[in-house]
Amino acid sequence: MNNQTLQSLRQLKLTGMADGFEQQLAQPSTHSELGFDERLALLVDRERTHRDNNKVGRLLKAAKLKLQAFPEDIDYSHPRGLIKSQFAGLLSSNWIHQHHNVLITGPTGCGKTYLGCALATQACRHGLSVRYYRSSRLLEALSIAHGDGRFSKLVQQLAKTDLLVLDDWGLEKLTLGQRNDLLEIMEDRHGISSTLITSQVPINHWHKAIGDAMLADAILDRLLHNSHKIKLRGESMRKTKSEIAEVDQLE
C-alpha cells in the first residue's frame, strides 16, 4: 500500500510529499510518536518547500544573471561606501513591490554588477520575475527585433518583468533610435515595475550620455523618480584581492 501511495503521489506530481513520505517510512522511530495531523502537516510543508525551490530555480534561470551572487556573501568590510543598513533594506525587495528603481554607480571593480545580481537573486527568492541585460546587448536586441518584427513582443515581455537589470549603463552615446527604444521601455515600466541600473558614469553625467536633451529629460525623469541611489567609491576590489593573494603566496 505504501508503494502504491508513493506511486500515486509521483503521478500526481506531488514530488515533495512523495519525498517526505519516503523519509517518514525510512525513519519510523522519528515519526512514530507523531499523530496523523502532524505527519500530514509535515508532508504538506515539504511539498510547499519543494514547489517554492523549483519556482526560484525557474526564475533564476529565466533571469540569465551575469554572476551567481548571493546576498549572504556580500563584503561590507571593504571601504567602498556600501552602507549595510541601506542595502539590507533593499534585500527585502519591498522597493520592487513599490515599483521603485535602484541606481548603483562607482568606478570599475567596486562590485556594482555583483551587488546588482545579488539584489536580483533575492528578488527571485521572493518570487519576482527578473531579466538581466548588459545595456549595449539590450539595445542591440531591440535593434534586431525592429528588423524581424519582434519589437512589440520583446517590449511587452520587458514590461511584464518585475525587475529589469541594466548593467554597464551609459558607456556609449545613444543613437536617436536607441533613445526612442529606451524611452518606450521606461514609459511602459514607470510606476508599474522596477529597473536596476549599474554604471561607471556618475548620475549627473547621464543626461549628456543619452545625448538628446528632450529625450534625456523624459528617460531620466522616469528613472530617477522614486529611485534608491548607491554611490560606491575606492579602489578596485579585484586589485585588493589580487594583492592579498600575492601576500598569501609569499607567506
N, C-alpha and C positions, 0 to 999 in steps of 0.2 A: 504493500500500500504506500509506503514511504517513497519507493522508486516511482510509483505511478504519480504521486503528488509532485515530486520533483520534475518529472517529465511534463506534467501539465503546466507547472509554473513557467518552465522554459518555453513551452509552446505559446503561452500567453505573453511571452516577452517580459515576465516579471523576474528578470535575472537577479536583481538584488535580493528579493525574497527567497529565490531558489538557493543562492549562495548562503544566505543566513540560515535557511532551514538545514542545509548540509552541515553547517557549523554546529547547529544545535544537536544534530544526530551524532556528530563526531565527538562532541563534548557533553555527554549526557549528565555527568556529575555537576557541570557548571550551571546547567539549566533545569535540573530535576526539581529543585525547590521552588521554581517559578510557576505561577498559575498560568492558565491558558491566556488570559487577557494580557499578562506581562510578556509572554512569549510572542503573541501576535503583534504587540506594540513594537517589539524588537525587530520583527520581520518587516513591518511597515516602515520603520525608521531606516532599515537597511536598504529598502527599495528606493526610498526618497533620496538617500545619500548617493546611491548608485546613479540615479537619474540626474541629480544635480551635478555630479562629477562629469557625466557624459555631456551634459549641456555646456559646461565650462570648456571641456575639451573641444567641442564643436565650435564654440565662439572664438577660442584662441586660434584654431586652425583657419577660420574664416578671416580673422584679423590680419594674418600674414605679417606679424610684427618682425621688425629687423633683428631684434635681440630678445633672448629669453631673459627677462628682467623681473626679479621678484621683490616686492616691497620690503620683505624682511631682510634682504641683503643690501639695502641702501646704506652707503657710508655717510654718516652725518658728521664724522670727526674731521674730514678733510676741510681745510679753510677755504671754502668756495662760496660762502654766503647762503647756504641752504639752511633755512630755518625749519627745524624739526616739527614744531607745533603747527606751522602753516602747512607743511607737506602732509602731516598726519591728518589734518582736516580734509585735505584733498583726497586722501586714500579712502575716505568714507563714500566717495562717489556721489555725494549729495549735490555737488556742483553740476553734475551731468543731469540729475533729476530736475535741477532748477534751470537747465539749459544755459549755463554759463560757459565761458571759454577759459582755457589756460594757455598762457604765453610764457615760454621758457627761453631766455636769452643768455648769452655768455660766450666766451672765447672757445676756440677749438679744444676738445679734450677734457672739458669740465664735467661731462656726464649728462649733457642735455638729452640725448637720444635715450640713454638708459632710464633716466627719470620719466621721460615721456612713455616709454614702453612699460615701465613699472605701473604707472597710472592706468595705462590701457589694460594691462594684465588684471589689475584689481577690478576694473570695470567689468571685464569678462567674468571674474569670480562673482560679481554681483548680478550676473545675468543680463548684462547690457551688450549690445552689438557694437563692434569696433572694426574700423578699417584703417590700416596704416599705408601711407604713401610717402615716398621721397617727393618733395614738391615738384621737382622737374619731371619725374616719372608720371605724376598725375596729369600735369599739363600736356605731356606727350600723349598719354592715353586719351585725353579729351580731344586732342587734335586728330588722332587716328579715328576716334569714334565719329567725328564730324564726317570723315570721308566714307565710312562704311555704313552710315545710317544708325549707329547705336548710341548716338549722343544723348538723346532724350532718355533712353533706358538707363544709361550709366548715371546720368544726373539724378534720376528718380531713385536708383539704388543708393547713391550717396546721401540723398535727402532722408531716406528711411533709416540710415545708420545712426545709432545713438551717439557715437563718438568717432569723429574723423581726425586722424593724426596726420599732420603735415610736417615732415622733417626737413631740415635744411632750407627753411623759407628765406626768400629774398636774395639768394646768391646771384641770380641773373635778372637783368631788366626784362620786364614782360613786354610782349607784343600786344597790339590792340586786341587781337583775337583772344589771347590768353587772359587779358584783363576782363574782357566781357564774360569769358567762361567762368573765371573766378568769382566775379560779381554774381552770376547766376547761382553758383553753388552756395555762396554766403547768404544770398537772399532767401534761398529755399530753406536754409538751416537756421536762420536767425529767429530766436525765440522758440524754436521747436526742438533743436538738438544742439550738441556741443562740438566745438573744434579745439584741438590741442595743437599748438604750433611751437616748434623749436627753431631757433635761428641764431646765427653768429652776429647778425645785424641788429644793432640797438633799435628799439621800437620807434624812437624819434627819427630814424632814417628810413622807415618802411615806406613812407609816403613817396620819397624820392625813388626808392627801388621799384615801386609799382609803375611810376612814370607819368601817367596822365592824371592831372590834378583832380578833375571831377570824379573819375572812376576810383581813384585812390581814396578820396573822401568817402565815397559810398561803401567801398570794401572795408576800410578801416573803421568806419562808424559801426558796422555790423560785427566786426571782430573785437574791437576794444570795449564795446558796451558790455557791462557785466563780466569783465574778464579778471582773472586772477593772474598776477604777474610775478614770475620768479626770475630775478636777475642774478645770475651766477658770475663769479669773478675768479681771479687767481690763475696759477699755472696749470698746465695740462695734468690731469690725474694719471694719464698714461706715462708721462715723463717721470712723475713721482714714483709710480710703481716700478718703473724700469730701474730707477736709481736704487730703490730698496732691494730689488732682486740682485743688482750688481754687488751691493754691500754684503748680502747674504752669501753670495758665491765666494767672495773674498774671505769671508769668515770660515 
